[in-house]
Amino acid sequence: MLRFLAYLFGFYLLVGMLFWAGHPFILFQPTLLSADFRYQFPQHFQEVTLSPTPDVQLNALWFRTSAKPRQGVVLFFHGNRDNLARWGREYVSRFTQRGYDVLMYDYRTYGKSTGPRSEVALHHDADYVYNAVRKQCVEDSIVVYGYSLGTGMASRVAANHRPRLLILEAPYANIPTLFRTQLPIYPYEWLSRYTFRTDSCFQHIHCPIQLFHGTHDRVVPYANSQLLLRAPTSAKVTLTTIPNGTHRDLDTSKRYQEQLNDLLTKRK
């Protein structure tokens, strides 16, 4: 029995070490694009390169709405997979049809973007991109939208600045909590090199915060949004629950579409 317990504990430690070494590969699953790749979208767009530091290039896309009147700009932070070729196709029309321009960019190592990746670097890039948007419009017309992985960066941006609105789709409380809600057997605070403390950001956010989450989300369990509802903040936080919604199908819900329409087309 003692030998069995020793083997079991050894296995536990081995898996923990593998998690420490490998969890960035779980969090970040980029798809590279060649420098000469040409995007194709039905909406009018402009491809731009942003350089938060001299050795880093962030590939970004500006989409322009044809709707009148123009409502503002959505700064979009995408999920952990693929690149702008996918995210532009899946998300842009939600905003341009409601009168918003959209700026989205690929994180370091995604698509055409380059540079060494770390949590500090990703937050620095997010602030830099937000300031680039702010040079193009008044800050009160900026909506920050984060999906999945991007909700951590979107929340930090909203905490550092004063956008009109923060929208988080399938958000996590923080990365250690995310892993704990999936497999609660490790001290993830010690094992995670990335934390993305969405919950801690809430106390510094002053604009309204809208959460969307599906009850059947297996990637970022619904419990994460329930935890965020209890996070200290002076901001108004609203959770729109999508019954039976999963991680990638919330836009098919009438409840999601109606709430998004209220948020983006009815200025308070």
C-alpha positions in Angstrom: 0.0 0.0 0.0 2.8 2.4 0.9 4.5 1.7 -2.4 1.3 2.3 -4.3 0.8 5.6 -2.5 4.4 6.6 -3.3 3.8 5.8 -7.0 0.6 7.7 -6.9 2.2 10.8 -5.4 5.1 10.5 -7.8 2.6 10.5 -10.7 0.8 13.5 -9.2 4.1 15.4 -9.0 5.0 14.4 -12.6 1.7 15.6 -14.0 2.1 18.8 -12.0 5.5 19.4 -13.5 4.2 18.7 -17.0 1.4 21.2 -16.4 3.9 23.9 -15.3 5.9 23.3 -18.5 3.0 22.8 -20.9 0.1 25.0 -19.8 1.2 27.8 -22.2 0.6 25.4 -25.1 -2.9 24.9 -23.7 -3.6 28.6 -23.4 -2.0 29.7 -26.7 -2.7 27.8 -29.9 -1.8 30.2 -32.7 -1.9 29.6 -36.4 0.8 31.4 -38.3 0.3 33.3 -41.6 2.9 34.1 -44.2 3.9 37.8 -44.4 2.3 38.0 -47.9 -1.0 36.4 -46.9 -3.9 38.4 -48.2 -7.1 38.6 -46.2 -10.5 38.4 -47.8 -13.7 39.7 -46.1 -17.0 41.0 -47.4 -16.6 44.1 -45.3 -14.3 47.0 -46.2 -11.1 46.8 -44.2 -7.6 48.1 -43.9 -4.7 46.1 -42.8 -2.2 47.9 -40.5 0.9 47.1 -38.6 1.3 48.4 -35.0 4.7 48.4 -33.2 4.4 48.7 -29.4 8.2 48.2 -29.3 10.8 48.4 -32.1 11.2 44.6 -32.2 7.5 43.7 -32.2 5.0 43.9 -35.0 1.3 43.4 -34.4 -0.9 42.7 -37.4 -4.2 44.4 -37.1 -7.4 45.0 -39.2 -9.6 48.0 -39.2 -13.1 47.3 -40.4 -15.4 50.2 -41.4 -19.1 50.2 -40.9 -21.4 51.4 -43.7 -24.3 51.8 -41.3 -25.6 55.2 -40.4 -25.2 56.8 -37.9 -21.8 55.5 -36.9 -22.0 54.5 -33.2 -18.3 54.1 -32.3 -15.5 51.6 -32.4 -15.2 48.1 -31.0 -11.8 47.0 -29.9 -11.9 43.2 -30.1 -9.7 40.7 -28.2 -10.0 37.3 -29.7 -9.7 33.8 -28.3 -6.7 31.5 -28.0 -6.8 29.8 -31.4 -6.2 30.5 -35.1 -5.7 34.1 -36.2 -7.5 37.2 -37.7 -8.6 35.3 -40.8 -11.0 33.4 -38.6 -11.9 36.1 -36.1 -12.7 38.7 -38.7 -15.0 36.2 -40.4 -16.8 35.2 -37.3 -17.2 38.4 -35.3 -17.0 41.6 -37.4 -20.5 41.6 -38.8 -22.0 41.6 -35.3 -20.6 45.1 -34.8 -20.5 46.7 -38.2 -24.2 45.9 -38.8 -24.9 47.8 -35.6 -23.0 50.9 -36.6 -19.5 50.2 -35.2 -16.1 50.2 -36.8 -13.9 47.3 -35.5 -10.2 47.0 -34.7 -8.9 43.6 -34.0 -5.3 42.4 -33.9 -3.3 39.2 -33.5 -1.4 38.6 -30.4 2.4 38.0 -30.6 3.1 34.7 -32.4 -0.4 34.6 -33.9 -0.9 35.1 -37.7 1.6 37.7 -38.9 2.3 39.2 -35.5 5.8 38.8 -34.1 7.6 39.2 -30.8 8.4 37.2 -27.6 5.2 36.4 -25.6 4.7 36.9 -21.9 1.7 38.1 -19.8 3.4 41.5 -19.2 4.0 41.9 -22.9 0.5 41.0 -23.9 -0.9 43.5 -21.5 1.5 46.2 -22.7 0.4 45.5 -26.3 -3.3 45.7 -25.4 -2.7 49.2 -23.8 -0.8 50.3 -26.9 -3.5 49.2 -29.2 -6.2 50.9 -27.1 -4.3 54.1 -27.3 -4.0 53.7 -31.0 -7.8 53.5 -31.2 -8.2 56.5 -28.9 -6.3 58.6 -31.3 -8.9 57.9 -33.9 -12.0 58.6 -31.9 -13.4 60.0 -28.6 -12.9 57.6 -25.7 -16.6 57.6 -24.8 -17.3 55.8 -28.1 -15.0 52.9 -27.5 -16.5 49.5 -26.6 -13.9 46.9 -25.4 -15.0 43.3 -26.3 -13.1 40.2 -25.1 -13.8 36.6 -26.0 -12.4 33.7 -23.9 -8.7 34.2 -23.6 -9.1 37.8 -24.7 -11.3 38.6 -21.7 -8.3 38.9 -19.4 -6.6 41.4 -21.7 -9.9 43.3 -22.3 -10.5 43.6 -18.6 -7.1 45.0 -17.9 -7.5 47.6 -20.7 -10.9 48.7 -19.2 -9.3 49.0 -15.8 -6.5 51.2 -17.1 -8.7 53.4 -19.3 -12.2 54.8 -19.6 -14.1 53.0 -22.4 -17.9 53.4 -22.7 -18.5 49.7 -22.1 -16.8 46.4 -21.5 -18.3 43.2 -22.9 -16.9 39.8 -21.9 -18.0 36.6 -23.7 -17.2 33.3 -21.9 -14.9 35.0 -19.4 -12.7 33.4 -16.7 -12.1 34.7 -13.2 -8.4 34.1 -13.6 -6.3 31.4 -15.2 -5.6 29.4 -11.9 -9.3 29.4 -11.2 -10.1 28.4 -14.7 -8.0 25.3 -14.4 -9.4 24.6 -10.9 -13.0 24.7 -12.2 -12.0 22.0 -14.7 -9.7 19.8 -12.5 -9.5 20.9 -8.8 -6.6 18.8 -7.7 -3.5 21.1 -8.1 -2.3 24.4 -6.6 -2.6 26.2 -9.9 -1.5 29.5 -8.3 2.0 28.0 -8.0 2.0 26.2 -11.3 0.6 28.9 -13.7 3.0 31.3 -15.3 0.0 33.2 -16.8 -2.7 34.4 -14.4 -4.8 37.1 -16.3 -6.6 38.3 -13.1 -9.9 39.4 -14.6 -11.5 39.4 -11.2 -8.8 41.7 -9.7 -9.3 44.1 -12.6 -13.0 44.6 -11.9 -12.3 46.8 -8.8 -10.6 49.4 -11.1 -13.2 49.4 -13.9 -15.8 52.3 -13.9 -17.7 51.6 -17.1 -20.6 49.0 -17.2 -19.6 45.4 -17.6 -21.6 42.9 -19.6 -21.0 39.2 -19.2 -22.3 36.5 -21.7 -21.9 32.9 -20.7 -23.4 29.6 -21.7 -24.4 27.1 -19.0 -22.9 24.2 -21.0 -19.5 25.8 -21.7 -16.9 23.0 -21.1 -13.9 25.2 -22.0 -14.5 28.0 -19.6 -17.1 26.7 -17.1 -20.1 28.9 -16.3 -19.0 29.1 -12.7 -16.3 31.6 -13.8 -18.9 34.2 -14.6 -20.7 33.5 -11.3 -17.4 34.2 -9.5 -17.0 37.4 -11.5 -20.4 38.6 -10.4 -19.1 38.5 -6.8 -15.8 40.3 -7.6 -15.4 43.6 -5.8 -16.3 46.5 -8.1 -18.1 49.8 -8.2 -19.2 49.2 -11.9 -22.5 47.8 -12.9 -22.1 44.2 -13.8 -24.7 42.3 -15.8 -24.6 38.5 -16.6 -26.7 37.3 -19.5 -27.0 33.5 -19.1 -27.5 31.5 -22.3 -29.2 28.2 -21.3 -27.5 25.2 -22.9 -25.1 27.6 -24.6 -21.6 26.2 -25.2 -18.2 28.0 -25.8 -18.7 28.9 -29.4 -22.4 29.2 -30.2 -23.7 32.1 -28.1 -24.4 34.2 -31.2 -27.1 31.7 -32.2 -29.1 32.6 -29.1 -31.9 35.2 -29.5 -31.2 36.3 -25.9 -27.6 37.1 -26.8 -28.5 39.0 -30.0 -31.2 41.0 -28.2 -28.9 42.0 -25.4 -26.1 42.9 -27.7 -28.5 45.0 -29.7 -29.6 46.9 -26.6 -26.0 47.4 -25.5 -24.7 48.7 -28.8 -27.6 50.6 -30.4 -29.2 52.2 -27.3 -26.8 54.7 -25.9 -27.4 55.4 -22.2 
